[in-house]
Amino acid sequence: MARRTEQRRAAVVALYQSDVTGRPAGDLVERDASAFTLELVEGVEAARESLDDSIARHASGWTLDRIAPLERNILRVAVHEMRNRSDIPDEVAIDEAVEAAKELCSADAPGFVNGVLGAIQREGGAPAENGDGPPAAANAEHPEDPE
């Protein structure tokens, strides 16, 4: 069985491919995917709007559509884990996301991912599903910021 890191990567890749192609992420997961990978993909898909709202609030100065699709899906998986997986400490979800960004994205992406997720963690995790919660506090700089 693949390590959880690899299972997370498989979920991120399926979600990324879904973003790019418009196909359902569930159709893009490998047939032999682990239950953990399937849970991540299904959980992100089910709560996408709420996850995206949380990410957008904490990506100071960035709209969701300006965040690269791969980074966006790394963030979605991590926020899903922070909200819904009590067996995974927030620090582990954040570290796994930063490592995925190091491996899969541009050189500045890990800092951006860390900043957004750190801001969500400082608020005590992601806001409730109804979207209520304190205002965004992050001042994460995105690697592709035109400034």
Phi and psi in radians as a Rosetta constraint file:
Dihedral C 1 N 2 CA 2 C 2 CIRCULARHARMONIC -1.232 0.35
Dihedral N 2 CA 2 C 2 N 3 CIRCULARHARMONIC 2.628 0.35
Dihedral C 2 N 3 CA 3 C 3 CIRCULARHARMONIC -1.143 0.35
Dihedral N 3 CA 3 C 3 N 4 CIRCULARHARMONIC 2.766 0.35
Dihedral C 3 N 4 CA 4 C 4 CIRCULARHARMONIC -1.045 0.35
Dihedral N 4 CA 4 C 4 N 5 CIRCULARHARMONIC -0.592 0.35
Dihedral C 4 N 5 CA 5 C 5 CIRCULARHARMONIC -1.001 0.35
Dihedral N 5 CA 5 C 5 N 6 CIRCULARHARMONIC -0.813 0.35
Dihedral C 5 N 6 CA 6 C 6 CIRCULARHARMONIC -1.172 0.35
Dihedral N 6 CA 6 C 6 N 7 CIRCULARHARMONIC -0.625 0.35
Dihedral C 6 N 7 CA 7 C 7 CIRCULARHARMONIC -1.167 0.35
Dihedral N 7 CA 7 C 7 N 8 CIRCULARHARMONIC -0.668 0.35
Dihedral C 7 N 8 CA 8 C 8 CIRCULARHARMONIC -1.097 0.35
Dihedral N 8 CA 8 C 8 N 9 CIRCULARHARMONIC -0.783 0.35
Dihedral C 8 N 9 CA 9 C 9 CIRCULARHARMONIC -1.034 0.35
Dihedral N 9 CA 9 C 9 N 10 CIRCULARHARMONIC -0.716 0.35
Dihedral C 9 N 10 CA 10 C 10 CIRCULARHARMONIC -1.082 0.35
Dihedral N 10 CA 10 C 10 N 11 CIRCULARHARMONIC -0.687 0.35
Dihedral C 10 N 11 CA 11 C 11 CIRCULARHARMONIC -1.157 0.35
Dihedral N 11 CA 11 C 11 N 12 CIRCULARHARMONIC -0.791 0.35
Dihedral C 11 N 12 CA 12 C 12 CIRCULARHARMONIC -1.033 0.35
Dihedral N 12 CA 12 C 12 N 13 CIRCULARHARMONIC -0.782 0.35
Dihedral C 12 N 13 CA 13 C 13 CIRCULARHARMONIC -1.097 0.35
Dihedral N 13 CA 13 C 13 N 14 CIRCULARHARMONIC -0.790 0.35
Dihedral C 13 N 14 CA 14 C 14 CIRCULARHARMONIC -1.088 0.35
Dihedral N 14 CA 14 C 14 N 15 CIRCULARHARMONIC -0.747 0.35
Dihedral C 14 N 15 CA 15 C 15 CIRCULARHARMONIC -1.178 0.35
Dihedral N 15 CA 15 C 15 N 16 CIRCULARHARMONIC -0.675 0.35
Dihedral C 15 N 16 CA 16 C 16 CIRCULARHARMONIC -1.085 0.35
Dihedral N 16 CA 16 C 16 N 17 CIRCULARHARMONIC -0.841 0.35
Dihedral C 16 N 17 CA 17 C 17 CIRCULARHARMONIC -1.059 0.35
Dihedral N 17 CA 17 C 17 N 18 CIRCULARHARMONIC -0.641 0.35
Dihedral C 17 N 18 CA 18 C 18 CIRCULARHARMONIC -1.107 0.35
Dihedral N 18 CA 18 C 18 N 19 CIRCULARHARMONIC -0.765 0.35
Dihedral C 18 N 19 CA 19 C 19 CIRCULARHARMONIC -1.028 0.35
Dihedral N 19 CA 19 C 19 N 20 CIRCULARHARMONIC -0.754 0.35
Dihedral C 19 N 20 CA 20 C 20 CIRCULARHARMONIC -1.342 0.35
Dihedral N 20 CA 20 C 20 N 21 CIRCULARHARMONIC -0.665 0.35
Dihedral C 20 N 21 CA 21 C 21 CIRCULARHARMONIC -1.713 0.35
Dihedral N 21 CA 21 C 21 N 22 CIRCULARHARMONIC -0.362 0.35
Dihedral C 21 N 22 CA 22 C 22 CIRCULARHARMONIC 1.450 0.35
Dihedral N 22 CA 22 C 22 N 23 CIRCULARHARMONIC -0.009 0.35
Dihedral C 22 N 23 CA 23 C 23 CIRCULARHARMONIC -1.381 0.35
Dihedral N 23 CA 23 C 23 N 24 CIRCULARHARMONIC 2.667 0.35
Dihedral C 23 N 24 CA 24 C 24 CIRCULARHARMONIC -1.075 0.35
Dihedral N 24 CA 24 C 24 N 25 CIRCULARHARMONIC 2.355 0.35
Dihedral C 24 N 25 CA 25 C 25 CIRCULARHARMONIC -1.038 0.35
Dihedral N 25 CA 25 C 25 N 26 CIRCULARHARMONIC -0.623 0.35
Dihedral C 25 N 26 CA 26 C 26 CIRCULARHARMONIC -1.040 0.35
Dihedral N 26 CA 26 C 26 N 27 CIRCULARHARMONIC -0.512 0.35
Dihedral C 26 N 27 CA 27 C 27 CIRCULARHARMONIC -1.335 0.35
Dihedral N 27 CA 27 C 27 N 28 CIRCULARHARMONIC -0.285 0.35
Dihedral C 27 N 28 CA 28 C 28 CIRCULARHARMONIC -1.761 0.35
Dihedral N 28 CA 28 C 28 N 29 CIRCULARHARMONIC -0.099 0.35
Dihedral C 28 N 29 CA 29 C 29 CIRCULARHARMONIC -1.343 0.35
Dihedral N 29 CA 29 C 29 N 30 CIRCULARHARMONIC 2.437 0.35
Dihedral C 29 N 30 CA 30 C 30 CIRCULARHARMONIC -1.015 0.35
Dihedral N 30 CA 30 C 30 N 31 CIRCULARHARMONIC 2.559 0.35
Dihedral C 30 N 31 CA 31 C 31 CIRCULARHARMONIC -1.006 0.35
Dihedral N 31 CA 31 C 31 N 32 CIRCULARHARMONIC -0.620 0.35
Dihedral C 31 N 32 CA 32 C 32 CIRCULARHARMONIC -1.683 0.35
Dihedral N 32 CA 32 C 32 N 33 CIRCULARHARMONIC 0.392 0.35
Dihedral C 32 N 33 CA 33 C 33 CIRCULARHARMONIC -1.072 0.35
Dihedral N 33 CA 33 C 33 N 34 CIRCULARHARMONIC 2.585 0.35
Dihedral C 33 N 34 CA 34 C 34 CIRCULARHARMONIC -1.252 0.35
Dihedral N 34 CA 34 C 34 N 35 CIRCULARHARMONIC 2.831 0.35
Dihedral C 34 N 35 CA 35 C 35 CIRCULARHARMONIC -1.041 0.35
Dihedral N 35 CA 35 C 35 N 36 CIRCULARHARMONIC -0.639 0.35
Dihedral C 35 N 36 CA 36 C 36 CIRCULARHARMONIC -1.104 0.35
Dihedral N 36 CA 36 C 36 N 37 CIRCULARHARMONIC -0.799 0.35
Dihedral C 36 N 37 CA 37 C 37 CIRCULARHARMONIC -1.055 0.35
Dihedral N 37 CA 37 C 37 N 38 CIRCULARHARMONIC -0.806 0.35
Dihedral C 37 N 38 CA 38 C 38 CIRCULARHARMONIC -1.076 0.35
Dihedral N 38 CA 38 C 38 N 39 CIRCULARHARMONIC -0.719 0.35
Dihedral C 38 N 39 CA 39 C 39 CIRCULARHARMONIC -1.101 0.35
Dihedral N 39 CA 39 C 39 N 40 CIRCULARHARMONIC -0.723 0.35
Dihedral C 39 N 40 CA 40 C 40 CIRCULARHARMONIC -1.099 0.35
Dihedral N 40 CA 40 C 40 N 41 CIRCULARHARMONIC -0.834 0.35
Dihedral C 40 N 41 CA 41 C 41 CIRCULARHARMONIC -1.090 0.35
Dihedral N 41 CA 41 C 41 N 42 CIRCULARHARMONIC -0.851 0.35
Dihedral C 41 N 42 CA 42 C 42 CIRCULARHARMONIC -1.134 0.35
Dihedral N 42 CA 42 C 42 N 43 CIRCULARHARMONIC -0.703 0.35
Dihedral C 42 N 43 CA 43 C 43 CIRCULARHARMONIC -1.139 0.35
Dihedral N 43 CA 43 C 43 N 44 CIRCULARHARMONIC -0.735 0.35
Dihedral C 43 N 44 CA 44 C 44 CIRCULARHARMONIC -1.145 0.35
Dihedral N 44 CA 44 C 44 N 45 CIRCULARHARMONIC -0.781 0.35
Dihedral C 44 N 45 CA 45 C 45 CIRCULARHARMONIC -1.055 0.35
Dihedral N 45 CA 45 C 45 N 46 CIRCULARHARMONIC -0.749 0.35
Dihedral C 45 N 46 CA 46 C 46 CIRCULARHARMONIC -1.172 0.35
Dihedral N 46 CA 46 C 46 N 47 CIRCULARHARMONIC -0.547 0.35
Dihedral C 46 N 47 CA 47 C 47 CIRCULARHARMONIC -2.010 0.35
Dihedral N 47 CA 47 C 47 N 48 CIRCULARHARMONIC 0.360 0.35
Dihedral C 47 N 48 CA 48 C 48 CIRCULARHARMONIC -0.907 0.35
Dihedral N 48 CA 48 C 48 N 49 CIRCULARHARMONIC -0.828 0.35
Dihedral C 48 N 49 CA 49 C 49 CIRCULARHARMONIC -1.077 0.35
Dihedral N 49 CA 49 C 49 N 50 CIRCULARHARMONIC -0.788 0.35
Dihedral C 49 N 50 CA 50 C 50 CIRCULARHARMONIC -1.152 0.35
Dihedral N 50 CA 50 C 50 N 51 CIRCULARHARMONIC -0.750 0.35
Dihedral C 50 N 51 CA 51 C 51 CIRCULARHARMONIC -1.069 0.35
Dihedral N 51 CA 51 C 51 N 52 CIRCULARHARMONIC -0.806 0.35
Dihedral C 51 N 52 CA 52 C 52 CIRCULARHARMONIC -1.103 0.35
Dihedral N 52 CA 52 C 52 N 53 CIRCULARHARMONIC -0.679 0.35
Dihedral C 52 N 53 CA 53 C 53 CIRCULARHARMONIC -1.058 0.35
Dihedral N 53 CA 53 C 53 N 54 CIRCULARHARMONIC -0.778 0.35
Dihedral C 53 N 54 CA 54 C 54 CIRCULARHARMONIC -1.119 0.35
Dihedral N 54 CA 54 C 54 N 55 CIRCULARHARMONIC -0.790 0.35
Dihedral C 54 N 55 CA 55 C 55 CIRCULARHARMONIC -1.087 0.35
Dihedral N 55 CA 55 C 55 N 56 CIRCULARHARMONIC -0.810 0.35
Dihedral C 55 N 56 CA 56 C 56 CIRCULARHARMONIC -1.090 0.35
Dihedral N 56 CA 56 C 56 N 57 CIRCULARHARMONIC -0.668 0.35
Dihedral C 56 N 57 CA 57 C 57 CIRCULARHARMONIC -1.148 0.35
Dihedral N 57 CA 57 C 57 N 58 CIRCULARHARMONIC -0.518 0.35
Dihedral C 57 N 58 CA 58 C 58 CIRCULARHARMONIC -1.735 0.35
Dihedral N 58 CA 58 C 58 N 59 CIRCULARHARMONIC -0.172 0.35
Dihedral C 58 N 59 CA 59 C 59 CIRCULARHARMONIC -1.590 0.35
Dihedral N 59 CA 59 C 59 N 60 CIRCULARHARMONIC 1.282 0.35
Dihedral C 59 N 60 CA 60 C 60 CIRCULARHARMONIC -0.850 0.35
Dihedral N 60 CA 60 C 60 N 61 CIRCULARHARMONIC 2.117 0.35
Dihedral C 60 N 61 CA 61 C 61 CIRCULARHARMONIC 1.432 0.35
Dihedral N 61 CA 61 C 61 N 62 CIRCULARHARMONIC 0.080 0.35
Dihedral C 61 N 62 CA 62 C 62 CIRCULARHARMONIC -2.166 0.35
Dihedral N 62 CA 62 C 62 N 63 CIRCULARHARMONIC 2.258 0.35
Dihedral C 62 N 63 CA 63 C 63 CIRCULARHARMONIC -1.439 0.35
Dihedral N 63 CA 63 C 63 N 64 CIRCULARHARMONIC 2.737 0.35
Dihedral C 63 N 64 CA 64 C 64 CIRCULARHARMONIC -1.027 0.35
Dihedral N 64 CA 64 C 64 N 65 CIRCULARHARMONIC -0.678 0.35
Dihedral C 64 N 65 CA 65 C 65 CIRCULARHARMONIC -1.248 0.35
Dihedral N 65 CA 65 C 65 N 66 CIRCULARHARMONIC -0.222 0.35
Dihedral C 65 N 66 CA 66 C 66 CIRCULARHARMONIC -1.520 0.35
Dihedral N 66 CA 66 C 66 N 67 CIRCULARHARMONIC -0.245 0.35
Dihedral C 66 N 67 CA 67 C 67 CIRCULARHARMONIC -1.414 0.35
Dihedral N 67 CA 67 C 67 N 68 CIRCULARHARMONIC 2.284 0.35
Dihedral C 67 N 68 CA 68 C 68 CIRCULARHARMONIC -0.951 0.35
Dihedral N 68 CA 68 C 68 N 69 CIRCULARHARMONIC 2.481 0.35
Dihedral C 68 N 69 CA 69 C 69 CIRCULARHARMONIC -0.965 0.35
Dihedral N 69 CA 69 C 69 N 70 CIRCULARHARMONIC -0.661 0.35
Dihedral C 69 N 70 CA 70 C 70 CIRCULARHARMONIC -1.172 0.35
Dihedral N 70 CA 70 C 70 N 71 CIRCULARHARMONIC -0.787 0.35
Dihedral C 70 N 71 CA 71 C 71 CIRCULARHARMONIC -1.096 0.35
Dihedral N 71 CA 71 C 71 N 72 CIRCULARHARMONIC -0.725 0.35
Dihedral C 71 N 72 CA 72 C 72 CIRCULARHARMONIC -1.017 0.35
Dihedral N 72 CA 72 C 72 N 73 CIRCULARHARMONIC -0.726 0.35
Dihedral C 72 N 73 CA 73 C 73 CIRCULARHARMONIC -1.353 0.35
Dihedral N 73 CA 73 C 73 N 74 CIRCULARHARMONIC -0.533 0.35
Dihedral C 73 N 74 CA 74 C 74 CIRCULARHARMONIC -1.078 0.35
Dihedral N 74 CA 74 C 74 N 75 CIRCULARHARMONIC -0.768 0.35
Dihedral C 74 N 75 CA 75 C 75 CIRCULARHARMONIC -1.115 0.35
Dihedral N 75 CA 75 C 75 N 76 CIRCULARHARMONIC -0.760 0.35
Dihedral C 75 N 76 CA 76 C 76 CIRCULARHARMONIC -1.024 0.35
Dihedral N 76 CA 76 C 76 N 77 CIRCULARHARMONIC -0.812 0.35
Dihedral C 76 N 77 CA 77 C 77 CIRCULARHARMONIC -1.085 0.35
Dihedral N 77 CA 77 C 77 N 78 CIRCULARHARMONIC -0.788 0.35
Dihedral C 77 N 78 CA 78 C 78 CIRCULARHARMONIC -1.122 0.35
Dihedral N 78 CA 78 C 78 N 79 CIRCULARHARMONIC -0.770 0.35
Dihedral C 78 N 79 CA 79 C 79 CIRCULARHARMONIC -1.141 0.35
Dihedral N 79 CA 79 C 79 N 80 CIRCULARHARMONIC -0.680 0.35
Dihedral C 79 N 80 CA 80 C 80 CIRCULARHARMONIC -1.013 0.35
Dihedral N 80 CA 80 C 80 N 81 CIRCULARHARMONIC -0.796 0.35
Dihedral C 80 N 81 CA 81 C 81 CIRCULARHARMONIC -1.104 0.35
Dihedral N 81 CA 81 C 81 N 82 CIRCULARHARMONIC -0.734 0.35
Dihedral C 81 N 82 CA 82 C 82 CIRCULARHARMONIC -1.101 0.35
Dihedral N 82 CA 82 C 82 N 83 CIRCULARHARMONIC -0.595 0.35
Dihedral C 82 N 83 CA 83 C 83 CIRCULARHARMONIC -1.411 0.35
Dihedral N 83 CA 83 C 83 N 84 CIRCULARHARMONIC -0.684 0.35
Dihedral C 83 N 84 CA 84 C 84 CIRCULARHARMONIC -2.095 0.35
Dihedral N 84 CA 84 C 84 N 85 CIRCULARHARMONIC -0.102 0.35
Dihedral C 84 N 85 CA 85 C 85 CIRCULARHARMONIC -2.052 0.35
Dihedral N 85 CA 85 C 85 N 86 CIRCULARHARMONIC 1.542 0.35
Dihedral C 85 N 86 CA 86 C 86 CIRCULARHARMONIC -1.160 0.35
Dihedral N 86 CA 86 C 86 N 87 CIRCULARHARMONIC -0.306 0.35
Dihedral C 86 N 87 CA 87 C 87 CIRCULARHARMONIC -1.400 0.35
Dihedral N 87 CA 87 C 87 N 88 CIRCULARHARMONIC -0.115 0.35
Dihedral C 87 N 88 CA 88 C 88 CIRCULARHARMONIC -2.060 0.35
Dihedral N 88 CA 88 C 88 N 89 CIRCULARHARMONIC 1.953 0.35
Dihedral C 88 N 89 CA 89 C 89 CIRCULARHARMONIC -1.055 0.35
Dihedral N 89 CA 89 C 89 N 90 CIRCULARHARMONIC 2.560 0.35
Dihedral C 89 N 90 CA 90 C 90 CIRCULARHARMONIC -0.915 0.35
Dihedral N 90 CA 90 C 90 N 91 CIRCULARHARMONIC -0.696 0.35
Dihedral C 90 N 91 CA 91 C 91 CIRCULARHARMONIC -1.067 0.35
Dihedral N 91 CA 91 C 91 N 92 CIRCULARHARMONIC -0.621 0.35
Dihedral C 91 N 92 CA 92 C 92 CIRCULARHARMONIC -1.217 0.35
Dihedral N 92 CA 92 C 92 N 93 CIRCULARHARMONIC -0.789 0.35
Dihedral C 92 N 93 CA 93 C 93 CIRCULARHARMONIC -1.039 0.35
Dihedral N 93 CA 93 C 93 N 94 CIRCULARHARMONIC -0.746 0.35
Dihedral C 93 N 94 CA 94 C 94 CIRCULARHARMONIC -1.156 0.35
Dihedral N 94 CA 94 C 94 N 95 CIRCULARHARMONIC -0.816 0.35
Dihedral C 94 N 95 CA 95 C 95 CIRCULARHARMONIC -1.068 0.35
Dihedral N 95 CA 95 C 95 N 96 CIRCULARHARMONIC -0.750 0.35
Dihedral C 95 N 96 CA 96 C 96 CIRCULARHARMONIC -1.085 0.35
Dihedral N 96 CA 96 C 96 N 97 CIRCULARHARMONIC -0.698 0.35
Dihedral C 96 N 97 CA 97 C 97 CIRCULARHARMONIC -1.159 0.35
Dihedral N 97 CA 97 C 97 N 98 CIRCULARHARMONIC -0.747 0.35
Dihedral C 97 N 98 CA 98 C 98 CIRCULARHARMONIC -1.105 0.35
Dihedral N 98 CA 98 C 98 N 99 CIRCULARHARMONIC -0.751 0.35
Dihedral C 98 N 99 CA 99 C 99 CIRCULARHARMONIC -1.123 0.35
Dihedral N 99 CA 99 C 99 N 100 CIRCULARHARMONIC -0.670 0.35
Dihedral C 99 N 100 CA 100 C 100 CIRCULARHARMONIC -1.119 0.35
Dihedral N 100 CA 100 C 100 N 101 CIRCULARHARMONIC -0.711 0.35
Dihedral C 100 N 101 CA 101 C 101 CIRCULARHARMONIC -1.127 0.35
Dihedral N 101 CA 101 C 101 N 102 CIRCULARHARMONIC -0.670 0.35
Dihedral C 101 N 102 CA 102 C 102 CIRCULARHARMONIC -1.074 0.35
Dihedral N 102 CA 102 C 102 N 103 CIRCULARHARMONIC -0.719 0.35
Dihedral C 102 N 103 CA 103 C 103 CIRCULARHARMONIC -1.365 0.35
Dihedral N 103 CA 103 C 103 N 104 CIRCULARHARMONIC -0.636 0.35
Dihedral C 103 N 104 CA 104 C 104 CIRCULARHARMONIC -1.919 0.35
Dihedral N 104 CA 104 C 104 N 105 CIRCULARHARMONIC -0.268 0.35
Dihedral C 104 N 105 CA 105 C 105 CIRCULARHARMONIC -2.102 0.35
Dihedral N 105 CA 105 C 105 N 106 CIRCULARHARMONIC -3.016 0.35
Dihedral C 105 N 106 CA 106 C 106 CIRCULARHARMONIC -1.196 0.35
Dihedral N 106 CA 106 C 106 N 107 CIRCULARHARMONIC 2.916 0.35
Dihedral C 106 N 107 CA 107 C 107 CIRCULARHARMONIC -1.073 0.35
Dihedral N 107 CA 107 C 107 N 108 CIRCULARHARMONIC -0.540 0.35
Dihedral C 107 N 108 CA 108 C 108 CIRCULARHARMONIC -1.569 0.35
Dihedral N 108 CA 108 C 108 N 109 CIRCULARHARMONIC -0.176 0.35
Dihedral C 108 N 109 CA 109 C 109 CIRCULARHARMONIC -1.058 0.35
Dihedral N 109 CA 109 C 109 N 110 CIRCULARHARMONIC -0.701 0.35
Dihedral C 109 N 110 CA 110 C 110 CIRCULARHARMONIC -1.014 0.35
Dihedral N 110 CA 110 C 110 N 111 CIRCULARHARMONIC -0.690 0.35
Dihedral C 110 N 111 CA 111 C 111 CIRCULARHARMONIC -1.145 0.35
Dihedral N 111 CA 111 C 111 N 112 CIRCULARHARMONIC -0.690 0.35
Dihedral C 111 N 112 CA 112 C 112 CIRCULARHARMONIC -1.116 0.35
Dihedral N 112 CA 112 C 112 N 113 CIRCULARHARMONIC -0.847 0.35
Dihedral C 112 N 113 CA 113 C 113 CIRCULARHARMONIC -1.032 0.35
Dihedral N 113 CA 113 C 113 N 114 CIRCULARHARMONIC -0.798 0.35
Dihedral C 113 N 114 CA 114 C 114 CIRCULARHARMONIC -1.073 0.35
Dihedral N 114 CA 114 C 114 N 115 CIRCULARHARMONIC -0.744 0.35
Dihedral C 114 N 115 CA 115 C 115 CIRCULARHARMONIC -1.104 0.35
Dihedral N 115 CA 115 C 115 N 116 CIRCULARHARMONIC -0.788 0.35
Dihedral C 115 N 116 CA 116 C 116 CIRCULARHARMONIC -1.136 0.35
Dihedral N 116 CA 116 C 116 N 117 CIRCULARHARMONIC -0.852 0.35
Dihedral C 116 N 117 CA 117 C 117 CIRCULARHARMONIC -1.171 0.35
Dihedral N 117 CA 117 C 117 N 118 CIRCULARHARMONIC -0.636 0.35
Dihedral C 117 N 118 CA 118 C 118 CIRCULARHARMONIC -1.076 0.35
Dihedral N 118 CA 118 C 118 N 119 CIRCULARHARMONIC -0.697 0.35
Dihedral C 118 N 119 CA 119 C 119 CIRCULARHARMONIC -1.143 0.35
Dihedral N 119 CA 119 C 119 N 120 CIRCULARHARMONIC -0.708 0.35
Dihedral C 119 N 120 CA 120 C 120 CIRCULARHARMONIC -1.124 0.35
Dihedral N 120 CA 120 C 120 N 121 CIRCULARHARMONIC -0.744 0.35
Dihedral C 120 N 121 CA 121 C 121 CIRCULARHARMONIC -1.106 0.35
Dihedral N 121 CA 121 C 121 N 122 CIRCULARHARMONIC -0.730 0.35
Dihedral C 121 N 122 CA 122 C 122 CIRCULARHARMONIC -1.065 0.35
Dihedral N 122 CA 122 C 122 N 123 CIRCULARHARMONIC -0.466 0.35
Dihedral C 122 N 123 CA 123 C 123 CIRCULARHARMONIC -1.403 0.35
Dihedral N 123 CA 123 C 123 N 124 CIRCULARHARMONIC 0.008 0.35
Dihedral C 123 N 124 CA 124 C 124 CIRCULARHARMONIC 1.577 0.35
Dihedral N 124 CA 124 C 124 N 125 CIRCULARHARMONIC 0.528 0.35
Dihedral C 124 N 125 CA 125 C 125 CIRCULARHARMONIC 1.729 0.35
Dihedral N 125 CA 125 C 125 N 126 CIRCULARHARMONIC -3.083 0.35
Dihedral C 125 N 126 CA 126 C 126 CIRCULARHARMONIC -1.251 0.35
Dihedral N 126 CA 126 C 126 N 127 CIRCULARHARMONIC 2.626 0.35
Dihedral C 126 N 127 CA 127 C 127 CIRCULARHARMONIC -1.087 0.35
Dihedral N 127 CA 127 C 127 N 128 CIRCULARHARMONIC 2.888 0.35
Dihedral C 127 N 128 CA 128 C 128 CIRCULARHARMONIC -1.017 0.35
Dihedral N 128 CA 128 C 128 N 129 CIRCULARHARMONIC 2.755 0.35
Dihedral C 128 N 129 CA 129 C 129 CIRCULARHARMONIC -0.989 0.35
Dihedral N 129 CA 129 C 129 N 130 CIRCULARHARMONIC -0.413 0.35
Dihedral C 129 N 130 CA 130 C 130 CIRCULARHARMONIC -1.374 0.35
Dihedral N 130 CA 130 C 130 N 131 CIRCULARHARMONIC -0.043 0.35
Dihedral C 130 N 131 CA 131 C 131 CIRCULARHARMONIC 1.526 0.35
Dihedral N 131 CA 131 C 131 N 132 CIRCULARHARMONIC -0.061 0.35
Dihedral C 131 N 132 CA 132 C 132 CIRCULARHARMONIC -1.266 0.35
Dihedral N 132 CA 132 C 132 N 133 CIRCULARHARMONIC 2.532 0.35
Dihedral C 132 N 133 CA 133 C 133 CIRCULARHARMONIC 2.860 0.35
Dihedral N 133 CA 133 C 133 N 134 CIRCULARHARMONIC 2.930 0.35
Dihedral C 133 N 134 CA 134 C 134 CIRCULARHARMONIC -1.160 0.35
Dihedral N 134 CA 134 C 134 N 135 CIRCULARHARMONIC 2.790 0.35
Dihedral C 134 N 135 CA 135 C 135 CIRCULARHARMONIC -1.148 0.35
Dihedral N 135 CA 135 C 135 N 136 CIRCULARHARMONIC 2.801 0.35
Dihedral C 135 N 136 CA 136 C 136 CIRCULARHARMONIC -1.078 0.35
Dihedral N 136 CA 136 C 136 N 137 CIRCULARHARMONIC 2.483 0.35
Dihedral C 136 N 137 CA 137 C 137 CIRCULARHARMONIC -2.089 0.35
Dihedral N 137 CA 137 C 137 N 138 CIRCULARHARMONIC -0.052 0.35
Dihedral C 137 N 138 CA 138 C 138 CIRCULARHARMONIC -1.333 0.35
Dihedral N 138 CA 138 C 138 N 139 CIRCULARHARMONIC 2.583 0.35
Dihedral C 138 N 139 CA 139 C 139 CIRCULARHARMONIC -2.231 0.35
Dihedral N 139 CA 139 C 139 N 140 CIRCULARHARMONIC 0.788 0.35
Dihedral C 139 N 140 CA 140 C 140 CIRCULARHARMONIC -1.226 0.35
Dihedral N 140 CA 140 C 140 N 141 CIRCULARHARMONIC 2.378 0.35
Dihedral C 140 N 141 CA 141 C 141 CIRCULARHARMONIC -1.705 0.35
Dihedral N 141 CA 141 C 141 N 142 CIRCULARHARMONIC 2.304 0.35
Dihedral C 141 N 142 CA 142 C 142 CIRCULARHARMONIC -1.546 0.35
Dihedral N 142 CA 142 C 142 N 143 CIRCULARHARMONIC 2.515 0.35
Dihedral C 142 N 143 CA 143 C 143 CIRCULARHARMONIC -1.096 0.35
Dihedral N 143 CA 143 C 143 N 144 CIRCULARHARMONIC -0.390 0.35
Dihedral C 143 N 144 CA 144 C 144 CIRCULARHARMONIC -1.815 0.35
Dihedral N 144 CA 144 C 144 N 145 CIRCULARHARMONIC 0.324 0.35
Dihedral C 144 N 145 CA 145 C 145 CIRCULARHARMONIC -1.051 0.35
Dihedral N 145 CA 145 C 145 N 146 CIRCULARHARMONIC 2.191 0.35
Dihedral C 145 N 146 CA 146 C 146 CIRCULARHARMONIC -1.258 0.35
Dihedral N 146 CA 146 C 146 N 147 CIRCULARHARMONIC -0.075 0.35
